[in-house]
């Protein structure tokens, strides 16, 4: 049962990841159309945002990978503990806190990217010809 649950959870994560990517691609494909004749400006904003998010996202992913690795090491140690379940629960909580710290550490840079993206789109809107505005 454990292997089945683990496999099913992994399938769910993969499904959510794929859905997120599809939604992002749909957004990025549709957004420039909102800017009419200035669509290229919006495309440039999307490219800038993608580049801006790259480093903090990679850092966050690496951090989370380290948390998972640490949890595996802790779980290995739990095998010799008198109460392995309690030990594993402690390791799981520690990994969760580690993952939360990864997200908190990456948040300011990712939020700065969102602000730059929003500012870029505002500038695109201001640069549009008046009759194209809707």
OpenMM code with the backbone's topology and positions (N, CA, C; nanometers):
from openmm import Vec3, app, unit

residues = "UNK UNK UNK UNK UNK UNK UNK UNK UNK UNK UNK UNK UNK UNK UNK UNK UNK UNK UNK UNK UNK UNK UNK UNK UNK UNK UNK UNK UNK UNK UNK UNK UNK UNK UNK UNK UNK UNK UNK UNK UNK UNK UNK UNK UNK UNK UNK UNK UNK UNK UNK UNK UNK UNK UNK UNK UNK UNK UNK UNK UNK UNK UNK UNK UNK UNK UNK UNK UNK UNK UNK UNK UNK UNK UNK UNK UNK UNK UNK UNK UNK UNK UNK UNK UNK UNK UNK UNK UNK UNK UNK UNK UNK UNK UNK UNK UNK UNK UNK UNK UNK UNK UNK UNK UNK UNK UNK UNK UNK UNK UNK UNK UNK UNK UNK UNK UNK UNK UNK UNK UNK UNK UNK UNK UNK UNK UNK UNK UNK UNK UNK UNK UNK UNK".split()
positions = [
    Vec3(0.0839, -0.1202, 0.0000),
    Vec3(0.0000, 0.0000, 0.0000),
    Vec3(0.0874, 0.1252, 0.0000),
    Vec3(0.1943, 0.1242, 0.0777),
    Vec3(0.2818, 0.2409, 0.0875),
    Vec3(0.3384, 0.2835, -0.0469),
    Vec3(0.3853, 0.1870, -0.1265),
    Vec3(0.4412, 0.2189, -0.2580),
    Vec3(0.3336, 0.2760, -0.3503),
    Vec3(0.2132, 0.2212, -0.3393),
    Vec3(0.1018, 0.2691, -0.4222),
    Vec3(0.0669, 0.4134, -0.3857),
    Vec3(0.0602, 0.4417, -0.2570),
    Vec3(0.0287, 0.5780, -0.2117),
    Vec3(0.1380, 0.6740, -0.2578),
    Vec3(0.2632, 0.6323, -0.2430),
    Vec3(0.3753, 0.7162, -0.2842),
    Vec3(0.3681, 0.7444, -0.4342),
    Vec3(0.3404, 0.6420, -0.5138),
    Vec3(0.3302, 0.6576, -0.6590),
    Vec3(0.2139, 0.7507, -0.6947),
    Vec3(0.1009, 0.7324, -0.6274),
    Vec3(-0.0177, 0.8148, -0.6546),
    Vec3(0.0076, 0.9608, -0.6183),
    Vec3(0.0767, 0.9839, -0.5078),
    Vec3(0.1101, 1.1221, -0.4693),
    Vec3(0.2029, 1.1860, -0.5721),
    Vec3(0.2995, 1.1089, -0.6201),
    Vec3(0.3913, 1.1598, -0.7215),
    Vec3(0.3154, 1.1931, -0.8500),
    Vec3(0.2192, 1.1086, -0.8861),
    Vec3(0.1367, 1.1346, -1.0040),
    Vec3(0.0573, 1.2631, -0.9864),
    Vec3(0.0065, 1.2856, -0.8654),
    Vec3(-0.0681, 1.4085, -0.8379),
    Vec3(0.0234, 1.5308, -0.8512),
    Vec3(0.1436, 1.5241, -0.7952),
    Vec3(0.2381, 1.6359, -0.8069),
    Vec3(0.2699, 1.6644, -0.9535),
    Vec3(0.2932, 1.5585, -1.0300),
    Vec3(0.3221, 1.5760, -1.1722),
    Vec3(0.2042, 1.6381, -1.2460),
    Vec3(0.0841, 1.5952, -1.2117),
    Vec3(-0.0370, 1.6493, -1.2734),
    Vec3(-0.0516, 1.7983, -1.2417),
    Vec3(-0.0313, 1.8349, -1.1164),
    Vec3(-0.0415, 1.9752, -1.0760),
    Vec3(0.0654, 2.0592, -1.1447),
    Vec3(0.1867, 2.0058, -1.1538),
    Vec3(0.2950, 2.0762, -1.2210),
    Vec3(0.2597, 2.0995, -1.3680),
    Vec3(0.2080, 1.9958, -1.4341),
    Vec3(0.1711, 2.0068, -1.5756),
    Vec3(0.0570, 2.1066, -1.5946),
    Vec3(-0.0412, 2.1037, -1.5050),
    Vec3(-0.1540, 2.1967, -1.5147),
    Vec3(-0.1060, 2.3409, -1.4958),
    Vec3(-0.0173, 2.3624, -1.4010),
    Vec3(0.0379, 2.4957, -1.3776),
    Vec3(0.1107, 2.5455, -1.5015),
    Vec3(0.1898, 2.4590, -1.5623),
    Vec3(0.2626, 2.4976, -1.6838),
    Vec3(0.1661, 2.5300, -1.7988),
    Vec3(0.0597, 2.4482, -1.8132),
    Vec3(-0.0401, 2.4752, -1.9182),
    Vec3(-0.1069, 2.6100, -1.8949),
    Vec3(-0.1445, 2.6373, -1.7712),
    Vec3(-0.2102, 2.7647, -1.7398),
    Vec3(-0.1162, 2.8822, -1.7646),
    Vec3(0.0110, 2.8676, -1.7270),
    Vec3(0.1083, 2.9740, -1.7496),
    Vec3(0.1250, 2.9983, -1.8997),
    Vec3(0.1343, 2.8913, -1.9763),
    Vec3(0.1505, 2.9040, -2.1220),
    Vec3(0.0283, 2.9719, -2.1843),
    Vec3(-0.0914, 2.9370, -2.1377),
    Vec3(-0.2145, 2.9990, -2.1885),
    Vec3(-0.2150, 3.1480, -2.1575),
    Vec3(-0.1777, 3.1827, -2.0346),
    Vec3(-0.1715, 3.3232, -1.9930),
    Vec3(-0.0711, 3.3994, -2.0794),
    Vec3(0.0480, 3.3419, -2.0941),
    Vec3(0.1529, 3.4104, -2.1694),
    Vec3(0.1188, 3.4235, -2.3177),
    Vec3(0.0419, 3.3289, -2.3697),
    Vec3(0.0007, 3.3373, -2.5100),
    Vec3(-0.1118, 3.4390, -2.5284),
    Vec3(-0.2020, 3.4486, -2.4325),
    Vec3(-0.3178, 3.5368, -2.4453),
    Vec3(-0.2931, 3.6807, -2.4058),
    Vec3(-0.2040, 3.7033, -2.3121),
    Vec3(-0.1816, 3.8380, -2.2595),
    Vec3(-0.1418, 3.9400, -2.3671),
    Vec3(-0.0470, 3.9088, -2.4533),
    Vec3(-0.0083, 4.0098, -2.5540),
    Vec3(-0.1249, 4.0576, -2.6400),
    Vec3(-0.2218, 3.9716, -2.6662),
    Vec3(-0.3377, 4.0112, -2.7465),
    Vec3(-0.4153, 4.1248, -2.6811),
    Vec3(-0.4082, 4.1341, -2.5490),
    Vec3(-0.4780, 4.2413, -2.4772),
    Vec3(-0.4195, 4.3783, -2.5100),
    Vec3(-0.2973, 4.3809, -2.5607),
    Vec3(-0.2279, 4.5067, -2.5862),
    Vec3(-0.2310, 4.5488, -2.7319),
    Vec3(-0.3079, 4.4772, -2.8114),
    Vec3(-0.3278, 4.5154, -2.9510),
    Vec3(-0.1989, 4.5409, -3.0248),
    Vec3(-0.1857, 4.6626, -3.0778),
    Vec3(-0.0689, 4.6975, -3.1590),
    Vec3(0.0598, 4.7009, -3.0764),
    Vec3(0.0482, 4.7001, -2.9461),
    Vec3(0.1663, 4.7020, -2.8598),
    Vec3(0.1905, 4.5644, -2.7958),
    Vec3(0.1472, 4.4601, -2.8634),
    Vec3(0.1619, 4.3231, -2.8118),
    Vec3(0.3078, 4.2856, -2.7892),
    Vec3(0.3952, 4.3373, -2.8754),
    Vec3(0.5377, 4.3044, -2.8626),
    Vec3(0.5931, 4.3533, -2.7294),
    Vec3(0.5428, 4.4666, -2.6816),
    Vec3(0.5843, 4.5198, -2.5512),
    Vec3(0.5464, 4.4214, -2.4402),
    Vec3(0.4248, 4.3698, -2.4450),
    Vec3(0.3801, 4.2737, -2.3441),
    Vec3(0.4621, 4.1451, -2.3518),
    Vec3(0.4950, 4.1019, -2.4733),
    Vec3(0.5801, 3.9823, -2.4892),
    Vec3(0.7168, 4.0056, -2.4246),
    Vec3(0.7698, 4.1255, -2.4409),
    Vec3(0.8991, 4.1588, -2.3802),
    Vec3(0.8884, 4.1551, -2.2275),
    Vec3(0.7765, 4.2020, -2.1742),
    Vec3(0.7549, 4.1974, -2.0285),
    Vec3(0.7548, 4.0524, -1.9792),
    Vec3(0.6885, 3.9660, -2.0544),
    Vec3(0.6821, 3.8240, -2.0176),
    Vec3(0.8229, 3.7639, -2.0182),
    Vec3(0.9007, 3.7948, -2.1210),
    Vec3(1.0377, 3.7446, -2.1282),
    Vec3(1.1227, 3.7955, -2.0136),
    Vec3(1.1084, 3.9243, -1.9822),
    Vec3(1.1836, 3.9823, -1.8709),
    Vec3(1.1463, 3.9149, -1.7393),
    Vec3(1.0158, 3.8905, -1.7212),
    Vec3(0.9718, 3.8269, -1.5973),
    Vec3(1.0265, 3.6840, -1.5860),
    Vec3(1.0245, 3.6122, -1.6962),
    Vec3(1.0765, 3.4756, -1.6965),
    Vec3(1.2234, 3.4755, -1.6560),
    Vec3(1.3017, 3.5664, -1.7129),
    Vec3(1.4437, 3.5757, -1.6778),
    Vec3(1.4622, 3.6192, -1.5320),
    Vec3(1.3796, 3.7111, -1.4877),
    Vec3(1.3889, 3.7615, -1.3501),
    Vec3(1.3611, 3.6503, -1.2484),
    Vec3(1.2630, 3.5663, -1.2777),
    Vec3(1.2220, 3.4605, -1.1846),
    Vec3(1.3170, 3.3404, -1.1848),
    Vec3(1.4003, 3.3315, -1.2869),
    Vec3(1.4826, 3.2119, -1.3044),
    Vec3(1.5734, 3.1837, -1.1845),
    Vec3(1.6548, 3.2800, -1.1456),
    Vec3(1.7503, 3.2557, -1.0372),
    Vec3(1.6813, 3.2260, -0.9035),
    Vec3(1.5842, 3.3098, -0.8601),
    Vec3(1.5204, 3.2767, -0.7324),
    Vec3(1.4459, 3.1427, -0.7360),
    Vec3(1.3914, 3.1068, -0.8515),
    Vec3(1.3212, 2.9790, -0.8626),
    Vec3(1.4187, 2.8620, -0.8535),
    Vec3(1.5322, 2.8749, -0.9207),
    Vec3(1.6344, 2.7695, -0.9146),
    Vec3(1.6873, 2.7570, -0.7718),
    Vec3(1.7113, 2.8713, -0.7073),
    Vec3(1.7578, 2.8689, -0.5680),
    Vec3(1.6561, 2.7999, -0.4777),
    Vec3(1.5286, 2.8328, -0.4967),
    Vec3(1.4230, 2.7731, -0.4152),
    Vec3(1.4146, 2.6223, -0.4407),
    Vec3(1.4220, 2.5819, -0.5661),
    Vec3(1.4170, 2.4389, -0.5983),
    Vec3(1.5350, 2.3647, -0.5367),
    Vec3(1.6526, 2.4243, -0.5440),
    Vec3(1.7711, 2.3624, -0.4843),
    Vec3(1.7593, 2.3507, -0.3340),
    Vec3(1.7050, 2.4537, -0.2731),
    Vec3(1.6831, 2.4535, -0.1288),
    Vec3(1.5871, 2.3417, -0.0894),
    Vec3(1.4774, 2.3298, -0.1634),
    Vec3(1.3790, 2.2252, -0.1338),
    Vec3(1.4366, 2.0858, -0.1559),
    Vec3(1.5211, 2.0724, -0.2554),
    Vec3(1.5873, 1.9451, -0.2808),
    Vec3(1.6752, 1.9071, -0.1615),
    Vec3(1.7459, 2.0059, -0.1077),
    Vec3(1.8291, 1.9819, 0.0109),
    Vec3(1.7425, 1.9416, 0.1305),
    Vec3(1.6265, 2.0041, 0.1445),
    Vec3(1.5351, 1.9674, 0.2544),
    Vec3(1.4924, 1.8213, 0.2413),
    Vec3(1.4576, 1.7814, 0.1197),
    Vec3(1.4157, 1.6431, 0.0959),
    Vec3(1.5280, 1.5450, 0.1228),
    Vec3(1.6485, 1.5826, 0.0829),
    Vec3(1.7650, 1.4976, 0.1061),
    Vec3(1.7906, 1.4827, 0.2565),
    Vec3(1.7816, 1.5940, 0.3274),
    Vec3(1.7994, 1.5890, 0.4731),
    Vec3(1.6939, 1.5001, 0.5381),
    Vec3(1.5706, 1.5077, 0.4886),
    Vec3(1.4640, 1.4247, 0.5443),
    Vec3(1.4942, 1.2760, 0.5210),
    Vec3(1.5445, 1.2419, 0.4045),
    Vec3(1.5787, 1.1021, 0.3769),
    Vec3(1.6865, 1.0525, 0.4725),
    Vec3(1.7869, 1.1364, 0.4970),
    Vec3(1.8932, 1.0998, 0.5918),
    Vec3(1.8340, 1.0794, 0.7305),
    Vec3(1.7479, 1.1714, 0.7721),
    Vec3(1.6833, 1.1602, 0.9037),
    Vec3(1.6003, 1.0322, 0.9126),
    Vec3(1.5260, 1.0018, 0.8053),
    Vec3(1.4433, 0.8812, 0.8055),
    Vec3(1.5283, 0.7553, 0.8146),
    Vec3(1.6465, 0.7567, 0.7536),
    Vec3(1.7376, 0.6422, 0.7653),
    Vec3(1.7797, 0.6233, 0.9110),
    Vec3(1.8073, 0.7334, 0.9777),
    Vec3(1.8467, 0.7278, 1.1192),
    Vec3(1.7318, 0.6774, 1.2064),
    Vec3(1.6095, 0.7044, 1.1644),
    Vec3(1.4919, 0.6648, 1.2431),
    Vec3(1.4769, 0.5134, 1.2529),
    Vec3(1.5350, 0.4415, 1.1597),
    Vec3(1.5214, 0.2947, 1.1593),
    Vec3(1.5769, 0.2303, 1.2858),
    Vec3(1.6720, 0.2963, 1.3487),
    Vec3(1.7329, 0.2386, 1.4702),
    Vec3(1.6784, 0.3030, 1.5979),
    Vec3(1.5847, 0.3917, 1.5834),
    Vec3(1.5253, 0.4584, 1.6995),
    Vec3(1.4223, 0.3678, 1.7666),
    Vec3(1.4032, 0.3832, 1.8984),
    Vec3(1.3024, 0.3024, 1.9691),
    Vec3(1.1601, 0.3283, 1.9174),
    Vec3(1.1331, 0.4527, 1.8768),
    Vec3(1.0013, 0.4883, 1.8246),
    Vec3(1.0196, 0.5478, 1.6841),
    Vec3(1.0321, 0.4606, 1.5821),
    Vec3(1.0602, 0.5113, 1.4469),
    Vec3(0.9518, 0.6033, 1.3919),
    Vec3(0.8269, 0.5781, 1.4254),
    Vec3(0.7168, 0.6628, 1.3742),
    Vec3(0.7300, 0.8057, 1.4265),
    Vec3(0.7569, 0.8192, 1.5552),
    Vec3(0.7734, 0.9527, 1.6142),
    Vec3(0.8937, 1.0230, 1.5517),
    Vec3(0.9997, 0.9478, 1.5311),
    Vec3(1.1203, 1.0027, 1.4691),
    Vec3(1.0897, 1.0500, 1.3273),
    Vec3(1.0158, 0.9711, 1.2508),
    Vec3(0.9805, 1.0078, 1.1139),
    Vec3(0.8893, 1.1303, 1.1117),
    Vec3(0.7995, 1.1388, 1.2079),
    Vec3(0.7119, 1.2557, 1.2173),
    Vec3(0.7945, 1.3814, 1.2430),
    Vec3(0.8918, 1.3698, 1.3315),
    Vec3(0.9806, 1.4825, 1.3610),
    Vec3(1.0581, 1.5226, 1.2356),
    Vec3(1.1078, 1.4222, 1.1622),
    Vec3(1.1818, 1.4497, 1.0387),
    Vec3(1.0917, 1.5173, 0.9356),
    Vec3(0.9668, 1.4735, 0.9288),
    Vec3(0.8715, 1.5313, 0.8330),
    Vec3(0.8421, 1.6778, 0.8666),
    Vec3(0.8225, 1.7054, 0.9945),
    Vec3(0.7962, 1.8432, 1.0389),
    Vec3(0.9181, 1.9308, 1.0101),
    Vec3(1.0362, 1.8769, 1.0375),
    Vec3(1.1597, 1.9508, 1.0112),
    Vec3(1.1723, 1.9822, 0.8617),
    Vec3(1.1401, 1.8861, 0.7771),
    Vec3(1.1464, 1.9072, 0.6317),
    Vec3(1.0425, 2.0102, 0.5875),
    Vec3(0.9238, 2.0052, 0.6450),
    Vec3(0.8198, 2.1025, 0.6121),
    Vec3(0.8657, 2.2435, 0.6476),
    Vec3(0.9228, 2.2585, 0.7663),
    Vec3(0.9732, 2.3900, 0.8071),
    Vec3(1.0861, 2.4362, 0.7163),
    Vec3(1.1697, 2.3430, 0.6757),
    Vec3(1.2787, 2.3734, 0.5832),
    Vec3(1.2217, 2.4235, 0.4497),
    Vec3(1.1216, 2.3530, 0.3964),
    Vec3(1.0580, 2.3935, 0.2705),
    Vec3(0.9918, 2.5308, 0.2827),
    Vec3(0.9303, 2.5550, 0.3971),
    Vec3(0.8680, 2.6856, 0.4189),
    Vec3(0.9737, 2.7956, 0.4208),
    Vec3(1.0875, 2.7679, 0.4816),
    Vec3(1.1969, 2.8659, 0.4845),
    Vec3(1.2473, 2.8925, 0.3426),
    Vec3(1.2542, 2.7876, 0.2614),
    Vec3(1.2958, 2.8054, 0.1207),
    Vec3(1.2023, 2.9030, 0.0503),
    Vec3(1.0722, 2.8840, 0.0699),
    Vec3(0.9728, 2.9708, 0.0058),
    Vec3(0.9825, 3.1135, 0.0595),
    Vec3(1.0001, 3.1268, 0.1894),
    Vec3(1.0114, 3.2594, 0.2511),
    Vec3(1.1362, 3.3316, 0.2012),
    Vec3(1.2468, 3.2588, 0.1895),
    Vec3(1.3714, 3.3196, 0.1432),
    Vec3(1.3626, 3.3645, -0.0029),
    Vec3(1.2887, 3.2892, -0.0844),
    Vec3(1.2768, 3.3232, -0.2270),
    Vec3(1.1710, 3.4306, -0.2527),
    Vec3(1.0780, 3.4476, -0.1605),
    Vec3(0.9633, 3.5363, -0.1824),
    Vec3(0.9999, 3.6799, -0.2189),
    Vec3(1.0923, 3.7460, -0.1483),
    Vec3(1.1196, 3.8860, -0.1832),
    Vec3(1.1663, 3.9036, -0.3284),
    Vec3(1.2542, 3.8167, -0.3753),
    Vec3(1.3023, 3.8283, -0.5134),
    Vec3(1.1901, 3.8000, -0.6125),
    Vec3(1.1081, 3.7004, -0.5843),
    Vec3(0.9964, 3.6682, -0.6736),
    Vec3(0.8926, 3.7794, -0.6739),
    Vec3(0.8679, 3.8395, -0.5581),
    Vec3(0.7740, 3.9513, -0.5508),
    Vec3(0.8273, 4.0727, -0.6267),
    Vec3(0.9579, 4.0950, -0.6203),
    Vec3(1.0182, 4.2054, -0.6952),
    Vec3(0.9991, 4.1824, -0.8459),
    Vec3(1.0110, 4.0575, -0.8879),
    Vec3(0.9885, 4.0253, -1.0294),
    Vec3(0.8446, 4.0556, -1.0693),
    Vec3(0.7504, 4.0243, -0.9832),
    Vec3(0.6089, 4.0517, -1.0126),
    Vec3(0.5842, 4.2022, -1.0208),
    Vec3(0.6443, 4.2791, -0.9304),
    Vec3(0.6281, 4.4251, -0.9356),
    Vec3(0.6843, 4.4815, -1.0661),
    Vec3(0.8032, 4.4333, -1.1067),
    Vec3(0.8635, 4.4782, -1.2328),
    Vec3(0.7743, 4.4417, -1.3510),
    Vec3(0.7168, 4.3211, -1.3450),
    Vec3(0.6273, 4.2753, -1.4519),
    Vec3(0.5048, 4.3653, -1.4601),
    Vec3(0.4419, 4.3923, -1.3459),
    Vec3(0.3245, 4.4799, -1.3429),
    Vec3(0.3588, 4.6193, -1.3952),
    Vec3(0.4733, 4.6739, -1.3509),
    Vec3(0.5162, 4.8062, -1.3965),
    Vec3(0.5402, 4.8067, -1.5470),
    Vec3(0.5987, 4.6990, -1.5968),
    Vec3(0.6256, 4.6861, -1.7401),
    Vec3(0.4943, 4.6872, -1.8191),
    Vec3(0.3956, 4.6109, -1.7711),
    Vec3(0.2665, 4.6064, -1.8403),
    Vec3(0.1966, 4.7422, -1.8369),
    Vec3(0.2088, 4.8133, -1.7256),
    Vec3(0.1507, 4.9477, -1.7160),
    Vec3(0.2164, 5.0379, -1.8196),
    Vec3(0.3482, 5.0282, -1.8328),
    Vec3(0.4194, 5.1095, -1.9319),
    Vec3(0.3753, 5.0723, -2.0735),
    Vec3(0.3535, 4.9439, -2.0982),
    Vec3(0.3031, 4.9013, -2.2304),
    Vec3(0.1674, 4.9634, -2.2585),
    Vec3(0.0823, 4.9658, -2.1586),
    Vec3(-0.0522, 5.0212, -2.1759),
    Vec3(-0.0446, 5.1699, -2.2066),
    Vec3(0.0425, 5.2409, -2.1362),
    Vec3(0.0566, 5.3856, -2.1584),
    Vec3(0.1125, 5.4146, -2.2969),
    Vec3(0.1904, 5.3218, -2.3504),
    Vec3(0.2538, 5.3431, -2.4800),
    Vec3(0.1643, 5.3044, -2.5980),
    Vec3(0.0492, 5.2457, -2.5692),
    Vec3(-0.0430, 5.2044, -2.6780),
    Vec3(-0.1064, 5.3254, -2.7425),
    Vec3(-0.1357, 5.3141, -2.8701),
    Vec3(-0.2138, 5.4197, -2.9352),
    Vec3(-0.3524, 5.4277, -2.8694),
    Vec3(-0.4063, 5.5470, -2.8549),
    Vec3(-0.5319, 5.5694, -2.7835),
    Vec3(-0.6477, 5.4906, -2.8441),
    Vec3(-0.6602, 5.4802, -2.9755),
    Vec3(-0.7761, 5.4145, -3.0329),
    Vec3(-0.7729, 5.2625, -3.0135),
    Vec3(-0.6571, 5.2067, -2.9812),
    Vec3(-0.6467, 5.0615, -2.9582),
    Vec3(-0.6886, 5.0242, -2.8175),
    Vec3(-0.7018, 5.1226, -2.7294),
    Vec3(-0.7362, 5.0942, -2.5904),
    Vec3(-0.8797, 5.0413, -2.5783),
    Vec3(-0.8944, 4.9422, -2.4938),
    Vec3(-1.0273, 4.8840, -2.4714),
    Vec3(-1.0514, 4.8621, -2.3242),
] * unit.nanometer
topology = app.Topology()
chain = topology.addChain("A")
for resn in residues:
    res = topology.addResidue(resn, chain)
    for name in ("N", "CA", "C"):
        topology.addAtom(name, app.Element.getBySymbol(name[0]), res)
